[in-house]
Amino acid sequence: MDSRISRRRFLQVGATSASIGFAGCNAWSVSSADETGRTQGVNASSRELASNRDPVNVRGAIYIPTRAFNRYQMWHEYDPAVIERDLGYAASLNLNAIRTWLSYEFWLEDRTAHEERLEHFLETADSYGIEVLLGLFDSIGEEPTLENLYDTGLLTGVQTFSPSTRTMLDKELWGNPRDFIYWFMTKYRDDERLLAIELSNEPGWKRSSRKFVEGMAKMMTHYRGSIPLTMGSTSLANNTDYLDWGLDILQFHYNFAQTPALFRRVLEQAALTKSRQGKQVWLSEWQRVRPGEGFFADVTGEARYPDYSSLAPLIHEANVGNFFWSLMLRPASELHFRRQGVVNGLFHEDGAVWNLDDARAIKAMSGDPEYDGTERKEYPDWMSEMKGSTIPRTGPHPR
């Protein structure tokens, strides 16, 4: 099935797939979970799901190169061979989408270089049959100071938001961001290598970013083309504003679910929203079942490591377009987690995977659960400062 969802037909696709992909909320009653939180969906094998379910239409991963701590580093240190290798790993899982971001700061520094590197990225993705959900700004991270942009220390390098707080708060400084949007939209608004254009990631967290992002939304929608527009969003509730701003596709993020039952409830809400709004709804960040109160709960033991197979079968059953975090094995983006030894991702740089069960569960969303590769549950040498350099093999992951 063609994964492309242009603005000209996404409403039609959304209205039909709402009834086809989910089979009604009654089938997703939380009472199907037993007292341990296990569900039939989680316990079903990848092979059974692949044979009994339709392929998920949008099967994606979030992509930042393994050793880049922020978007500036991704584009400043851009290596074509690394991009071609990593997107090849994505293709080996039958992924058909990648979510990543530009760097406004690098664009200010060297517009020509950024455009040339973007062209290579889009051409490489297209050669693998992968479409790109491409973000322009990001509201998550630390101030984009020179120190933060360049810091590559394992326990100090940070994700940076974009643009700076000073720029967002002063309308007199909005000229360059508007030029950035004008440059991008006039060149790429009809580019069929793109799945969608994301204005910013999670702007709801900062008051300083709200008016700025709303102003940039007006600029982006003014120059809209055939490629749908969207916003990275922590929850479905936040999308109310984004619909008012003229954006097309709804996103929500649910990285860590305390139990499969809670995750099912969120998928139910997504299906209901999709049906009522007639809009595509994507789960554009997800990782694993993880105990603890809240996103920033301290984690220990196996909870520090990837476990996509704890959620992938539920997403497959629900047939929700999705992007897991992240394609490449990386130190956690948040220093709070990184200093507890948390890693996320699937592929080592040499192509081995952290967990074969995860690779198979993700690939099963395409209808093919077979994946033969090397499993290595070890930190790469360059991450050796992080806690627990080797993970003991203790059998199946707890759910």
C-alpha positions as CSV (number, residue, x, y, z in Angstrom):
1,M,0.0,0.0,0.0
2,D,1.4,3.4,-0.9
3,S,2.4,5.2,2.3
4,R,2.2,8.7,0.8
5,I,-0.5,10.9,2.4
6,S,-0.7,14.2,0.4
7,R,-2.9,17.1,1.6
8,R,-5.1,16.4,-1.4
9,R,-6.2,13.0,-0.1
10,F,-5.2,12.7,3.6
11,L,-8.8,13.4,4.7
12,Q,-10.1,10.6,2.5
13,V,-7.5,8.2,3.8
14,G,-8.1,9.3,7.4
15,A,-11.9,8.7,7.2
16,T,-11.6,5.2,5.7
17,S,-8.6,3.9,7.7
18,A,-10.3,4.9,11.0
19,S,-12.9,2.2,10.5
20,I,-10.5,-0.4,8.9
21,G,-7.5,-0.2,11.1
22,F,-8.9,-0.3,14.6
23,A,-12.1,-2.4,14.5
24,G,-13.8,-0.3,17.2
25,C,-13.0,0.7,20.7
26,N,-15.0,-2.1,22.3
27,A,-12.5,-4.6,21.0
28,W,-9.8,-2.7,23.0
29,S,-11.4,-2.9,26.5
30,V,-8.8,-2.5,29.2
31,S,-10.5,-5.4,31.0
32,S,-8.6,-7.7,28.6
33,A,-5.5,-7.1,30.6
34,D,-4.8,-9.5,33.5
35,E,-3.6,-8.5,37.0
36,T,0.0,-8.3,35.8
37,G,-0.7,-5.9,33.0
38,R,-0.1,-8.5,30.3
39,T,-2.4,-8.6,27.3
40,Q,-3.1,-10.9,24.5
41,G,-1.6,-8.4,22.1
42,V,1.7,-8.3,24.0
43,N,1.9,-12.0,24.4
44,A,1.1,-12.8,20.7
45,S,4.2,-13.6,18.7
46,S,5.4,-11.4,15.9
47,R,4.8,-14.2,13.5
48,E,1.1,-14.5,14.5
49,L,0.5,-10.8,14.3
50,A,2.2,-10.5,10.9
51,S,0.0,-13.2,9.5
52,N,-3.3,-12.0,11.0
53,R,-3.0,-8.2,10.7
54,D,-2.7,-5.7,7.9
55,P,0.7,-3.9,7.5
56,V,0.8,-0.6,9.3
57,N,0.7,2.2,6.8
58,V,3.3,4.5,8.3
59,R,6.2,2.5,9.9
60,G,8.9,4.8,11.0
61,A,11.7,5.6,13.3
62,I,13.2,8.8,14.7
63,Y,16.7,9.4,13.3
64,I,19.6,11.3,14.6
65,P,23.1,9.8,14.0
66,T,24.5,7.8,16.9
67,R,27.1,10.3,17.9
68,A,25.2,13.6,17.3
69,F,23.9,15.0,20.6
70,N,21.8,17.7,18.8
71,R,20.5,18.7,15.3
72,Y,23.3,21.1,14.7
73,Q,25.9,18.4,15.1
74,M,23.9,16.1,12.8
75,W,24.2,18.6,9.9
76,H,27.5,20.3,10.8
77,E,29.3,16.9,10.9
78,Y,27.2,15.4,8.2
79,D,28.8,12.2,6.7
80,P,27.1,10.9,3.6
81,A,28.4,7.3,4.2
82,V,26.9,7.3,7.7
83,I,23.5,8.4,6.4
84,E,23.5,5.8,3.6
85,R,24.5,3.1,6.1
86,D,21.9,4.0,8.7
87,L,19.0,4.4,6.3
88,G,19.9,1.0,4.9
89,Y,19.4,-0.4,8.4
90,A,15.9,1.3,8.4
91,A,15.1,-0.4,5.1
92,S,16.2,-3.8,6.5
93,L,13.2,-3.5,8.9
94,N,10.8,-2.5,6.0
95,L,10.4,0.9,7.5
96,N,8.9,3.4,5.1
97,A,9.3,6.6,7.1
98,I,11.9,8.5,9.1
99,R,11.3,11.5,11.4
100,T,14.2,13.9,11.7
101,W,14.8,17.7,11.9
102,L,16.8,20.4,10.2
103,S,19.1,22.7,12.1
104,Y,18.1,26.4,12.0
105,E,21.4,27.3,13.6
106,F,23.5,25.5,11.0
107,W,21.3,27.0,8.2
108,L,22.2,30.5,9.6
109,E,25.8,29.5,9.4
110,D,25.9,27.9,6.0
111,R,22.7,27.8,4.0
112,T,24.3,26.3,0.9
113,A,25.9,23.4,2.8
114,H,22.7,22.7,4.7
115,E,20.6,22.5,1.5
116,E,23.2,20.3,-0.2
117,R,23.2,17.9,2.7
118,L,19.5,17.9,2.9
119,E,19.3,17.0,-0.7
120,H,21.6,14.0,-0.1
121,F,19.5,12.9,2.8
122,L,16.3,13.1,0.9
123,E,17.7,11.3,-2.1
124,T,19.2,8.6,0.1
125,A,15.9,8.0,1.9
126,D,14.0,8.0,-1.5
127,S,16.4,5.4,-2.9
128,Y,15.3,3.1,0.0
129,G,11.6,3.8,-0.4
130,I,11.5,5.9,2.8
131,E,9.6,9.2,3.1
132,V,10.7,11.8,5.6
133,L,8.7,13.6,8.3
134,L,10.9,16.7,8.5
135,G,10.9,19.2,11.3
136,L,12.0,22.8,11.1
137,F,12.3,23.8,14.7
138,D,12.5,22.1,18.1
139,S,11.2,23.3,21.4
140,I,12.9,20.7,23.5
141,G,16.4,20.9,25.0
142,E,18.8,23.5,26.2
143,E,19.6,27.0,25.0
144,P,21.5,26.8,21.6
145,T,24.6,28.5,22.9
146,L,27.9,27.8,21.0
147,E,29.0,25.7,24.0
148,N,25.9,23.5,23.9
149,L,25.9,23.3,20.1
150,Y,29.5,22.0,20.0
151,D,29.6,19.9,23.2
152,T,30.2,16.2,22.4
153,G,30.9,15.0,25.9
154,L,29.2,11.8,26.7
155,L,27.8,13.0,30.0
156,T,27.5,16.7,29.1
157,G,26.4,17.0,25.4
158,V,22.8,18.1,25.2
159,Q,19.9,18.4,22.8
160,T,19.3,22.1,22.0
161,F,16.0,23.8,21.2
162,S,15.6,26.2,18.3
163,P,15.7,29.1,17.9
164,S,17.1,30.8,21.0
165,T,14.9,32.2,23.7
166,R,16.0,35.7,22.8
167,T,14.8,35.2,19.3
168,M,11.4,33.8,20.3
169,L,10.7,36.6,22.7
170,D,11.6,39.5,20.5
171,K,9.4,39.9,17.4
172,E,12.0,42.2,15.9
173,L,14.2,39.1,15.6
174,W,11.7,36.9,13.7
175,G,13.0,37.9,10.3
176,N,15.6,35.1,10.1
177,P,13.2,32.4,11.2
178,R,10.7,33.6,8.6
179,D,13.4,33.6,5.9
180,F,14.2,30.0,7.0
181,I,10.5,29.0,6.6
182,Y,10.3,30.8,3.2
183,W,13.4,29.1,2.0
184,F,12.2,25.7,3.0
185,M,8.5,26.0,1.9
186,T,9.2,27.5,-1.5
187,K,11.6,24.7,-2.3
188,Y,10.1,21.7,-0.6
189,R,6.3,22.3,-0.1
190,D,5.5,20.0,-3.0
191,D,8.4,17.6,-2.7
192,E,7.1,14.0,-2.8
193,R,10.1,12.7,-0.9
194,L,8.5,14.2,2.2
195,L,5.8,12.5,4.1
196,A,4.9,15.7,6.0
197,I,6.5,18.9,7.3
198,E,6.6,19.4,11.1
199,L,6.8,23.1,12.2
200,S,8.3,22.4,15.7
201,N,8.5,19.6,18.2
202,E,6.6,19.9,21.5
203,P,6.2,23.7,21.6
204,G,3.6,23.5,24.4
205,W,6.3,23.1,27.2
206,K,7.6,26.7,27.0
207,R,5.5,29.9,27.3
208,S,8.3,31.7,25.4
209,S,7.8,29.5,22.4
210,R,4.0,29.6,22.0
211,K,3.6,33.0,20.4
212,F,6.6,32.5,18.2
213,V,5.4,29.1,17.0
214,E,1.9,30.4,16.3
215,G,3.5,33.2,14.3
216,M,5.6,30.8,12.3
217,A,2.5,28.6,11.7
218,K,0.9,31.5,10.0
219,M,3.9,31.9,7.8
220,M,4.1,28.2,7.0
221,T,0.4,27.8,6.2
222,H,0.6,30.9,3.9
223,Y,3.1,29.1,1.7
224,R,1.6,25.6,2.0
225,G,1.7,23.2,-0.9
226,S,0.6,19.6,-1.4
227,I,2.7,18.1,1.5
228,P,0.6,18.0,4.8
229,L,1.7,20.1,7.8
230,T,1.9,18.9,11.4
231,M,3.3,19.7,14.8
232,G,5.2,17.4,17.3
233,S,2.8,17.1,20.2
234,T,3.0,15.5,23.6
235,S,-0.7,14.6,23.7
236,L,-3.8,14.6,21.6
237,A,-5.3,17.4,23.7
238,N,-2.5,19.8,22.6
239,N,-3.6,19.4,19.0
240,T,-6.7,21.5,19.5
241,D,-4.6,24.7,19.0
242,Y,-2.7,23.2,16.1
243,L,-5.8,22.4,14.2
244,D,-6.9,26.0,14.7
245,W,-3.6,27.1,13.2
246,G,-4.3,25.2,10.0
247,L,-2.2,22.1,10.5
248,D,-3.3,18.8,8.9
249,I,-1.9,15.8,10.7
250,L,-2.2,15.1,14.5
251,Q,0.7,13.7,16.5
252,F,1.1,12.4,20.0
253,H,4.0,11.1,22.0
254,Y,3.9,8.2,24.6
255,N,7.5,7.2,25.2
256,F,7.0,5.2,28.4
257,A,3.8,3.4,29.3
258,Q,3.5,2.1,32.9
259,T,1.4,-0.9,31.7
260,P,0.1,-2.3,28.4
261,A,-3.4,-1.5,29.6
262,L,-2.7,2.2,29.9
263,F,-1.1,2.1,26.4
264,R,-4.2,0.5,25.0
265,R,-6.4,3.3,26.4
266,V,-4.2,5.9,24.7
267,L,-4.5,4.0,21.4
268,E,-8.3,4.0,21.9
269,Q,-8.2,7.7,22.3
270,A,-6.2,8.1,19.1
271,A,-8.6,5.9,17.1
272,L,-11.6,8.0,18.4
273,T,-9.8,11.2,17.6
274,K,-9.0,10.0,14.1
275,S,-12.6,9.0,13.5
276,R,-14.1,12.2,14.8
277,Q,-11.6,14.7,13.2
278,G,-11.2,12.9,9.9
279,K,-7.5,13.5,10.4
280,Q,-4.4,11.2,10.3
281,V,-3.1,10.5,13.8
282,W,0.4,9.4,14.3
283,L,2.2,8.1,17.4
284,S,5.4,9.9,16.6
285,E,7.4,8.9,19.7
286,W,7.3,5.6,21.6
287,Q,9.8,3.3,23.4
288,R,8.7,0.7,25.9
289,V,6.7,-0.3,29.0
290,R,8.5,1.1,31.9
291,P,7.4,1.3,35.6
292,G,7.7,4.5,37.6
293,E,5.7,7.7,38.2
294,G,6.1,10.1,35.3
295,F,8.5,10.7,32.5
296,F,11.4,11.6,34.7
297,A,11.1,8.8,37.2
298,D,14.4,7.2,38.2
299,V,15.1,3.9,36.4
300,T,17.3,1.0,37.3
301,G,18.0,-2.5,36.0
302,E,16.4,-3.7,32.7
303,A,14.2,-0.5,32.6
304,R,17.3,1.4,31.5
305,Y,17.4,-0.5,28.2
306,P,15.3,-0.7,25.0
307,D,12.3,-3.0,24.9
308,Y,10.2,-2.1,21.9
309,S,8.7,-5.6,21.8
310,S,6.7,-4.6,24.9
311,L,4.6,-2.1,22.8
312,A,5.1,-2.9,19.1
313,P,2.4,-5.7,19.0
314,L,-0.2,-3.3,20.5
315,I,0.7,-0.7,17.9
316,H,0.5,-3.3,15.2
317,E,-2.9,-4.5,16.3
318,A,-4.2,-0.9,16.5
319,N,-2.7,-0.2,13.1
320,V,-1.4,3.2,14.1
321,G,1.1,5.1,12.1
322,N,4.2,5.4,14.3
323,F,7.8,6.3,14.8
324,F,9.9,4.6,17.5
325,W,12.7,6.4,19.3
326,S,15.3,5.7,17.9
327,L,16.7,3.9,14.9
328,M,20.2,4.1,16.1
329,L,21.4,3.1,19.6
330,R,22.2,6.3,21.4
331,P,22.7,7.6,25.0
332,A,19.4,9.0,26.3
333,S,18.8,12.6,25.2
334,E,18.0,13.7,28.7
335,L,21.0,14.0,31.0
336,H,18.8,12.9,33.9
337,F,18.5,9.5,32.2
338,R,21.9,9.4,30.6
339,R,23.6,9.6,34.0
340,Q,21.6,6.6,35.1
341,G,23.0,4.6,32.2
342,V,19.9,4.8,30.0
343,V,20.2,4.1,26.3
344,N,17.6,3.9,23.6
345,G,17.6,2.7,20.0
346,L,18.0,-0.4,18.0
347,F,21.0,-0.5,15.7
348,H,24.7,-0.4,16.7
349,E,26.8,1.4,14.2
350,D,28.1,-1.9,12.8
351,G,24.5,-3.1,12.1
352,A,24.1,-5.4,15.1
353,V,20.9,-4.9,17.1
354,W,20.5,-4.5,20.8
355,N,17.6,-6.9,20.9
356,L,16.5,-9.3,18.1
357,D,13.0,-9.5,19.6
358,D,12.6,-5.8,19.2
359,A,13.8,-5.9,15.6
360,R,11.4,-8.6,14.7
361,A,8.4,-7.0,16.5
362,I,9.1,-3.7,14.6
363,K,9.5,-5.4,11.2
364,A,6.4,-7.5,11.8
365,M,4.4,-4.2,11.3
366,S,5.2,-4.6,7.6
367,G,3.7,-8.1,7.6
368,D,7.1,-9.8,7.7
369,P,8.4,-10.8,11.2
370,E,11.6,-12.5,10.0
371,Y,14.8,-10.8,10.9
372,D,18.2,-12.5,11.1
373,G,21.0,-10.5,12.6
374,T,23.5,-10.2,15.4
375,E,22.2,-9.3,18.9
376,R,24.5,-7.4,21.2
377,K,23.2,-6.1,24.5
378,E,26.4,-4.1,25.3
379,Y,27.3,-0.5,25.4
380,P,29.6,0.5,22.5
381,D,33.1,1.3,23.6
382,W,32.6,5.0,23.2
383,M,29.7,4.8,25.8
384,S,31.8,2.9,28.3
385,E,31.6,5.8,30.9
386,M,27.9,5.0,31.3
387,K,26.8,2.5,34.0
388,G,26.8,-1.3,33.3
389,S,28.9,-1.8,30.2
390,T,27.5,-5.3,29.7
391,I,23.9,-6.4,30.2
392,P,23.4,-9.9,31.7
393,R,21.3,-12.2,29.7
394,T,18.4,-13.0,32.0
395,G,15.9,-14.4,29.7
396,P,12.7,-12.7,28.5
397,H,12.2,-9.1,29.4
398,P,9.7,-8.5,32.2
399,R,6.5,-6.9,31.0
